[in-house]
Amino acid sequence: MSRPLGVQLYTVRERLAADRGGVLSRIAEIGYDAVEPFDPTEDPKGFRQITDDLGLAVPCTHAYALLAQESAAVLDAIATIGAEMVVIPGGIAHEEFTTRDGLARTADLLSGLAEHAKPYGMRLGYHNHWWEIEPRVDGRHALEVLAEMLPPEVFLEVDTYWAAVGGADVPGLLGRLGDRVAALHVKDGPGVKDEPHTAVGAGVMPVPEILAARPDAWRIVELDSCATDIVDALAASHTYLSALEADPTYLTALEADPSYLTTLEAE
């Protein structure tokens, strides 16, 4: 993969609160190269020490706190953990994505936050859910219109699963957004709201086509909830994505014999 395969730590939020070092160590043991925090203000020095010791990169972090706290304090914490990409993962009223005026206000907000991040050498991005996809503005998904309103330095972290739940043809959407997309949240499941997710490769998402649409984007596995053990699902996701990258014929073998995944995990 052209960029490290990462895990959004919201996936393991409960276990992380109980045993941060142990969970991060397990993520590294599985073979992930990077992690994406969801709260960079939580003991940034201690977090940086653990990730450095484990050899885990932290290229990107979510930073919901930028919408509610003094930006300097949040950006100082992000500088400490070493991330250069800062993502707003929500927190903007859903109604703002239903009209062109609302999208313009959202673009102004994100542009202002990007200016705060710039002196730190950081780029700002935005992460979608389904509510930026479902509304149509000028005949297009609201996220597409927002992208045109944003300055070029503001990137998108496209959550591919929520884009599909919102009604998008995800590979097509990624193709239209083009280089604006710097990161992908890769997840899988039944493709409906309010149902548990699955390991990547075990649900309905066309993962190979999605990854092929933006091959240079950073890939981040995120499972908001899961019907199976969450760490087992992360391991299965890593096996699937690594094998798919190494050998595109893997997908055909898996479809012919689902036990092929179990064989790979045991190797």
C-alpha positions in Angstrom: 0.0 0.0 0.0 1.3 3.4 -0.8 0.6 4.8 2.7 0.5 3.0 6.0 -2.6 0.9 6.8 -4.1 2.4 9.9 -6.8 1.9 12.5 -9.1 4.7 13.7 -8.9 4.2 17.5 -12.6 4.9 18.0 -12.9 1.3 16.9 -11.3 0.1 20.2 -12.4 3.0 22.4 -13.7 0.9 25.3 -10.6 -1.3 25.5 -8.3 1.7 24.9 -9.7 3.4 28.1 -9.0 0.3 30.1 -5.5 -0.6 28.7 -4.1 1.9 26.2 -0.7 0.4 26.0 -1.9 -3.2 25.6 -4.4 -2.3 22.9 -1.9 -0.3 20.9 0.6 -3.1 21.2 -2.0 -5.6 19.9 -2.7 -3.3 16.9 1.0 -3.2 16.1 1.2 -7.0 16.5 -1.6 -7.6 14.0 0.5 -5.7 11.5 -1.0 -2.2 11.3 1.5 0.5 10.7 -0.4 3.5 11.9 -3.2 4.7 14.1 -5.6 7.7 14.0 -6.6 9.0 17.4 -10.1 10.4 18.0 -9.1 12.6 21.0 -5.6 14.0 20.6 -5.9 16.1 23.8 -6.0 12.9 26.0 -2.4 12.7 27.4 -0.6 13.5 24.2 2.9 13.1 25.6 2.1 9.6 27.0 0.4 8.6 23.7 3.4 9.8 21.7 5.8 7.8 23.8 3.8 4.6 23.3 3.4 5.0 19.6 7.0 5.8 19.1 8.1 2.8 21.1 5.8 0.5 19.0 6.8 2.1 15.7 3.2 3.2 14.9 2.9 6.3 12.7 0.3 8.9 13.6 -0.1 10.8 10.3 -3.7 12.0 11.0 -6.0 12.6 14.0 -9.6 13.5 14.4 -10.1 16.7 16.3 -13.7 17.3 17.2 -12.4 19.5 20.0 -11.5 22.2 17.5 -15.2 23.0 17.3 -15.5 23.5 21.0 -12.2 24.4 22.6 -9.5 27.0 22.1 -7.7 26.0 18.9 -4.2 26.6 20.1 -4.5 24.1 23.0 -5.9 21.4 20.6 -3.3 22.1 17.9 -0.5 22.0 20.5 -1.7 18.6 21.6 -1.8 17.4 17.9 1.8 18.7 17.4 2.9 16.7 20.4 1.5 13.4 19.0 3.1 14.2 15.6 0.1 14.3 13.3 0.1 16.6 10.3 -3.5 15.9 9.1 -6.3 17.1 11.3 -9.9 16.0 10.6 -13.2 17.4 11.7 -15.3 14.3 12.2 -18.7 15.9 12.5 -20.3 18.3 15.0 -21.8 20.5 12.3 -25.7 20.6 12.2 -27.1 18.1 9.7 -29.3 20.8 8.3 -26.3 22.7 7.0 -25.9 20.0 4.4 -29.3 20.4 2.9 -29.0 23.9 1.3 -26.3 25.7 -0.7 -26.3 28.5 1.9 -25.7 26.0 4.7 -22.8 24.4 2.7 -21.3 27.9 2.2 -21.4 28.5 6.0 -19.8 25.1 6.5 -17.1 25.9 4.0 -16.4 29.2 5.8 -16.1 27.4 9.1 -13.7 24.8 7.8 -11.6 27.4 6.0 -11.2 29.4 9.2 -10.1 26.3 11.1 -7.6 25.5 8.3 -6.1 28.9 8.8 -5.6 28.2 12.4 -3.9 24.9 11.6 -1.6 26.3 8.9 1.0 27.9 11.2 1.5 24.5 12.8 2.3 22.9 9.4 -1.0 21.0 9.5 -3.7 20.4 6.9 -7.3 20.4 7.9 -9.8 17.9 6.5 -13.5 16.8 6.9 -14.9 13.4 7.5 -18.4 12.5 6.3 -21.3 10.4 7.6 -24.5 9.7 5.7 -26.0 13.1 6.3 -23.6 14.8 4.0 -24.4 12.3 1.2 -28.2 11.8 1.4 -29.1 15.5 0.7 -28.9 16.5 -3.0 -27.9 20.1 -3.7 -28.0 21.3 -7.3 -28.5 17.6 -8.2 -25.4 16.3 -6.5 -24.5 14.8 -3.2 -24.0 17.7 -0.7 -20.4 16.6 0.0 -19.5 17.2 -3.7 -20.9 20.7 -3.6 -19.0 21.4 -0.3 -15.8 20.2 -1.8 -16.1 22.8 -4.6 -16.5 25.5 -2.0 -13.5 24.6 0.1 -10.0 26.0 -0.5 -7.7 23.5 -2.2 -5.7 22.9 1.0 -8.7 21.4 2.8 -8.9 17.7 2.2 -11.6 15.1 2.6 -11.5 11.9 4.6 -14.2 9.9 2.9 -16.0 7.3 5.1 -16.7 4.9 2.4 -19.3 2.9 4.3 -21.4 5.9 5.4 -21.1 7.2 1.8 -22.7 4.0 0.6 -25.4 4.1 3.3 -26.2 7.7 2.2 -26.9 6.4 -1.3 -23.6 7.1 -3.1 -22.0 4.9 -5.7 -18.8 5.1 -3.7 -16.2 4.4 -6.5 -18.0 6.9 -8.7 -18.1 9.5 -5.9 -14.4 9.1 -5.2 -13.6 9.5 -8.9 -15.5 12.7 -9.0 -13.9 14.1 -5.8 -10.5 13.2 -7.2 -7.4 14.4 -5.4 -9.5 16.2 -2.8 -9.7 12.8 -1.1 -6.5 12.3 1.0 -7.8 9.5 3.3 -10.4 6.7 3.3 -12.2 5.1 6.2 -12.5 1.5 5.1 -15.2 -0.4 6.8 -17.8 -3.1 6.0 -21.1 -4.4 7.1 -24.7 -4.9 5.9 -24.9 -1.4 4.4 -27.7 -0.1 6.5 -27.9 2.3 9.5 -28.0 1.1 13.1 -26.6 -2.4 12.3 -23.2 -3.7 13.6 -20.3 -3.6 11.2 -18.2 -6.6 10.1 -14.6 -7.2 9.4 -13.6 -5.6 6.1 -14.3 -8.1 3.4 -17.1 -9.8 5.2 -19.9 -7.4 4.3 -21.5 -5.9 1.2 -19.0 -3.1 0.4 -17.1 -3.4 -3.0 -13.8 -2.8 -1.2 -11.5 -3.6 -4.2 -13.3 -1.1 -6.5 -13.3 1.5 -3.7 -9.6 1.2 -3.1 -8.8 1.2 -6.8 -10.8 4.5 -7.2 -8.3 6.4 -4.8 -5.1 4.3 -4.7 -3.0 7.0 -3.2 -5.3 7.8 -0.3 -4.4 6.7 3.2 -6.5 3.6 4.2 -7.9 3.6 7.8 -9.9 0.7 9.1 -12.8 1.9 11.3 -15.6 -0.3 12.8 -18.0 1.8 14.8 -19.5 -1.3 16.3 -19.1 -5.0 15.5 -21.1 -8.2 15.7 -17.9 -10.2 16.6 -14.9 -9.5 18.8 -13.5 -6.2 17.7 -9.8 -7.1 17.8 -10.6 -10.3 15.9 -12.4 -8.2 13.3 -9.4 -5.8 13.0 -7.1 -8.8 12.5 -9.4 -10.2 9.8 -9.6 -6.8 8.1 -5.8 -6.6 8.0 -5.5 -10.0 6.5 -8.1 -9.2 3.8 -6.6 -5.9 2.9 -3.0 -7.0 2.9 -3.8 -10.1 0.8 -5.9 -8.0 -1.6 -3.0 -5.6 -2.0 -0.4 -8.4 -2.5 -2.5 -10.5 -4.9 -5.7 -9.2 -6.6 -6.7 -12.8 -7.3 -7.3 -13.2 -3.6 -10.8 -11.8 -3.9 -11.7 -14.5 -6.4 -10.3 -17.2 -4.2 -12.2 -15.9 -1.2 -15.5 -15.8 -3.1 -15.0 -19.4 -4.2 -14.0 -20.6 -0.8 -14.8 -18.4 2.3 -12.5 -20.6 4.4 -9.6 -19.2 2.5 -9.6 -16.2 4.8 -9.2 -18.5 7.9 -6.3 -20.2 6.2 -4.6 -16.9 5.6 -5.1 -15.8 9.2 -3.5 -19.0 10.5 -0.3 -18.5 8.3 
